[in-house]
Amino acid sequence: MTNALVVKYETDNGIVQLSPETVKRYLVSGDASKVTEQEIAMFIKLCEYQKLNPFLREAYLIKFGNEPATLVTGKETFTKRAAKSKLCNGYEAGIVVQRKDGSIEYRKGTLVAPNETLIGGWAKVYRKDWSTPLETSVSLSEYARKTKDGKLMSNWAKMPATMIRKVALVQALREALPEEFQGLYSPEEMPVDDSKLPQNTINVDYEIKEDKQGLQMATIEQKKHIWELAQSKGMNTDELKVFLLSTIGKESSKEITYEEAEKVIEELLKYTVTKEEVEEIEEEQCVLYQEGQ
């Protein structure tokens, strides 16, 4: 991945800086090892374009197995943005129910009586520069999400009225206010179990620094990853220095650039201890054991 994918932008909650390494290490929900460079790039660009802070769970990159990644916004992103929009003049939303006699009612809120059947959701969005609101309605049967074994996902089973109302509302907001919501989709609209999405914020030092030549230096996340990988390969500090020297010609991780760190990580992932090294380690352990007797 190239430096062009490292971005810095301002959000309502401060400055955000994203790199592919940071996204893969901290911001993938599911299997981070399966996410592709293109999917990471799309996520970074979406966050930058829409000024989303994924560390505050305003956006998610969801990846399971070999299925394409899913990009969704946080639960409150739509309503928070609508409240701040200079064009939005309010909205209404609710559910569509069918009574026992067959009649249909568009109802505000999410209350469904025992003798009624929930069949959909509806929403209206008012713009300050429009004389009439944008109205939309959606079908429950079209959006109720199911698992691979055919069972309703947790929140669709527990609170279908709340879920279908949210689908109708975000669709209406996106259509009425494309300036605010272009490219954004809520978890309720997508084939994901939103009950399993992590809600805790991520506290990470993701500051990006440059050297005197303007080259981006390795991030703290990269340096941590390098050390963890080295430890998993049985390396101590001195051995890691030798590995760095042989890989990028530098001994200290403090001096390496972003690109060099990516190369070290790639080489560490491929690194395996040779048979000769194993025999040498075993011999040293045997000598130590004998000396201790």
N, C-alpha and C positions, 0 to 999 in steps of 0.2 A: 504494500500500500504506500502511496506517495504522500508527501507533505501537503499536497493540495487538499487532502481529505481532512486535515487538521483545521478546525474552524474555531473562531472566537466571536461571540455575538452577545448582545444585551437583551435581557428578558425583563419582565415585570419584577422578578425576584433577584436581579443582579446579573453579573457577567457569567456566561457559561462558555467553557472551552471543551471541545470534544475531539478526541483522536480515535482512530480505529482500535487501538489497544485498550483505551478506557472503555469504549462501548462493549468490546468483547469480554472484558474482564469483569465489568460491573453492571452492565445495562441489558444483558440478554436474559429474558425469562424463558427457561427451558434448557435446551442443549446448546451451549455456546460453541462447542467444538464443531457443530454442523452448520453454523451460520456462514454465509459466503461473503466475500469482499464486496460484491455488488449490493447485497442486502444491507451490510453495514453502511456503505456509502449512501444508499437511499435513505436510511434512517438519519444519518448525520445531516444530509441536505434538507430533509423534511423539518427536523428540529431547528436548523438554522433559518430556513425560509419562514416558518411559522413562529419563531422565537419561543420555542418550548424548552422547558427545563426538565430533562428526563431524570435528573437527580432528585427532583421533587415529585416524581411519578406523574408528570404531565404528558409523558409519552412512553410507550412500551415497544420493544422489539421482541417478538415472540417466535421461538423456533423449536419445533419438535421433529426429530427424525429427518427424513429427506423431503418433507413437505415444504413448500415455499414459506418464507417468513411472513408473519403478519405484523403490520404496524398499526397501533391504535393509540388513541389519546387516553388520558386519565379520566376518571368518572366525572369530575367537576369542571373539566377544561371548557366544555361548551357553555355551561351556564355562567361561569365566571367571565368568559369573554363577551357573552351577550350583554352582561350587566355593564361592562366597560365600553361597549361599542357606542360610537357617536351616531350610528344610523339606527340602531335598534330602539324601538319605542315600546318594548314589552312583548310578552307572548302568553299564550294560553295552551294548555295541553291536558289530555285526559284519555279515556278509554272508550271503546265501542262495545256495547253489550246487547245481547239478544234476549228478550224476555220470553217467558213460557208461551205467550200467545203468538210469538213469531215477530213481534215488532222490534225495531232497533232503536237504540238511544245512544247519542254521543254525549258522554258524561264527563264533567271535570273531575280531576282526581283519579283515584284508583279503586274505589269501593265497588265490589261486586257482590250482590245478594246471592244467597244459596240457591234460589230458583232461577238464576240468570246464567247465561253462558258468555264468557269473555271471547270476543271474536277479533278485536283489533285495538289500535290506538289512533289518536288524532292530535293535531297541533295547529296553531295559528301563530304567525310571527308578524308583528307590526313594524314597519319602517317609517321613520320620520318624513321621508321624501315620497312615500306612497299613499294614495288615498284609500286603498283597500289592502287588507292583510293577505299574506300568502298562507294558504290552507293545504294541509296534506293529511292523508290517513293511510295506515298500513295494516296488513293482515297478520294476525297472530300465527296462523298456520304457516305462513311464509317465513317468519323470522324466529320462531321458537327453536332454539339450538339443541341438538342432540349429540350424544356421545357416539362412538363407533358401534356400540352394541344397541343403539336405538333408544336409549333412555335420555330423558330431558336432562340437560346440564343443571347443576345445583340451583342457581338463582332462577332459571326458567321454571323449575319445578316448584320452588318455594314461593316466588312472588312474580308470577307471569304478568300481572297487571302493571306493576312498577316497571318491568323490563320493556313491555311493548309501548308504554307511554313514552319512555326514554327514546326508543327507536324513532317514534314519530316526531318527537321534539328535535332531535339532532338532525334529522333529515330536513325538517322545515327550516331550521337555523342555517344549515349549509346552503340550501337553495336560495333563501332570502338574503343571506349575507355572505356571498362567496368571497368578499374581501377579507373576511375574518376567518373563514373555515375551509377554504379550498384545500383539498387533499387530506382533511382530517376525518377520521372515522372512530366512532365510539366502540368499546368492547361489545356492547349489546347488539351491534349490527353485524359483527363478524363471528366466524365459527370458532370462538374461543370460550373457555370457561372462565368468566371474569371473576368468579369467586376465588380462584387460585392465583390471581395476579397479586404480587407483593405490594403492600401499601406503605411500608416504612420508607422514609427518605434515606438517601445514601450520602453519608458524609465522607468525602474523598478529596484529597488535595490533588487537583488536576491542573495546576498552573503550568503553562507552557513557556519555557524560556529559550532564549537564543544566545549564541556565542557572538564574539566580535565580528565574525564574518556573516552573521545573519542566519546561520544554520540552526535549525531547531534542535535543542538538546533533548536527551532522553527524559521521559516523564518519570515521576516517582513510581507510578504503577509499573512501568517497564522495568525499572531497577529492582523492584520487589519481586517481579515475576522471574527475572534472571536469577536472583539469589535463591528463590524457592525451587526453581528448576535445577540449579546447581546442587542444592542439597539433596534433591530427589535422585540425582545421579551419583551421590556419594562423594561430592567434592567438598573440600574445605576451602578456606579463604585463599590460601596460597595456590591451590590447584585451579581455582577459578581465575586468578590473575594470569596463570600460564595459559589457560584456555582463551581468555580475552586477548592476550598478546598474540597467540597463534591465529585467532579468528579475525581481529580487526586492527592488530598492531598497537593496542593500548592496554595498560594494566589496570587502570582504575575506571570504575563505572561512572565516576563523577565527570569524566572528560568525554564521554561518548555522546554522539548525536542520536537523534530519533531513529534514523535509518540504520545506524550501526547497532543500536539496541535491537531492532527488528531482526537483523542478521544474526546476532548472538542468540536470540530466542529461537530462531529457526534452527540453528546449528545445535543448540542444546536439546531441542526436541528430538533431533536425529541421533544424538550422541548415545552410544552404548559402551559399556565397559567391555574390553577385549578379554579373551581367555587368558592371555598372559598377565593382564592386570589383575584378574581374579586370583590366579595362582600366586602372584606376588603378594597380594593382600592376605591370602590364606597363610603364606609362609611367614609373613610378618606377625600375624596373630599367633601362629604356632610358637615362634621365638619368644614372644611376649609372655605366652602362657608358661613356657618352660622356665623362663627367667623368674616368673612369679612363684614357681614351686619351691 
